[in-house]
């Protein structure tokens, strides 16, 4: 099994920045894509960004040019740099990882990001 632990959420003013991190542990052999989704109150969960094991990245249109996803060399930690934050970015952000070995997707517990003045 794979465990994911997120960190880095918080309260920030509009235009500010945050950095989210997600560390995988356990059976991390053959982790595939890792990424982030978010869920705002009263809304459906949506994809924010993800990065494949080969380093290809995909972003939601709403965050392109403002968020940057990266992955460490061991491919067990995924980071999300959030810049130029807007109030509409307020949500709980969930990290996920696809395990090619187990054929399953694992999720973190979520971290709150609040953008408000």
JOBEL-V102853 format. One record per pair of residues at least 4 apart in sequence whose C-alpha atoms are under 7 Angstrom apart, sorted by the first residue. I is the first residue (numbers start at 1). J is the second residue. Records with the same first field share a line. If there is no record, write none. Layout:
# JOBEL-V102853
I->J + J
This chain:
# JOBEL-V102853
1->26 + 27
2->24 + 25 + 26 + 27 + 28 + 106
3->24 + 25 + 26
4->22 + 23 + 24 + 25 + 107 + 108
5->22 + 23 + 24 + 108
6->21 + 22 + 23 + 95 + 108 + 110 + 111
7->20 + 21 + 22 + 111
8->18 + 19 + 20 + 21
9->20 + 111 + 112 + 113
10->112 + 113 + 114
11->113 + 114 + 115
12->16 + 114 + 115 + 116
13->115 + 116 + 117
14->85 + 86 + 87 + 115 + 116 + 117
15->84 + 85 + 86
16->83 + 84 + 85
17->82 + 83 + 84 + 85
18->81 + 82 + 83
19->79 + 80 + 81 + 82
20->79 + 80 + 81
21->78 + 79 + 80
22->77 + 78 + 79 + 95
23->76 + 77 + 78
24->28 + 76 + 77
28->76
29->101
30->99 + 100 + 101
31->97 + 98 + 99 + 100
32->52 + 53 + 97 + 98 + 99 + 100
33->50 + 51 + 52 + 53 + 97 + 98
34->50 + 51 + 52 + 78 + 96 + 97 + 98
35->49 + 50 + 51 + 95 + 96 + 97
36->47 + 48 + 49 + 50 + 93 + 94 + 95 + 96
37->45 + 46 + 47 + 48 + 93 + 94 + 95
38->45 + 46 + 47 + 48 + 91 + 92 + 93 + 94
39->43 + 44 + 45 + 46 + 91 + 92 + 93
40->90 + 91 + 92
47->60
48->59 + 60
49->58 + 59 + 60 + 69
50->57 + 58 + 59 + 69
51->55 + 56 + 57 + 58 + 69
52->56 + 57
53->75
59->63 + 64
60->64
63->67
66->82 + 83 + 84
67->80 + 81 + 82 + 83
68->80 + 81 + 82
69->79 + 80 + 81
70->78 + 79 + 80
71->75 + 77 + 78 + 79
72->76 + 77 + 78
85->89 + 115
86->115
87->115 + 116
89->115
90->113 + 114 + 115
91->112 + 113 + 114
92->110 + 111 + 112 + 113
93->110 + 111 + 112 + 113
94->107 + 108 + 109 + 110 + 111
95->107 + 108 + 110
96->105 + 106 + 107 + 108
97->105 + 106 + 107
98->104 + 105 + 106
99->103 + 104 + 105
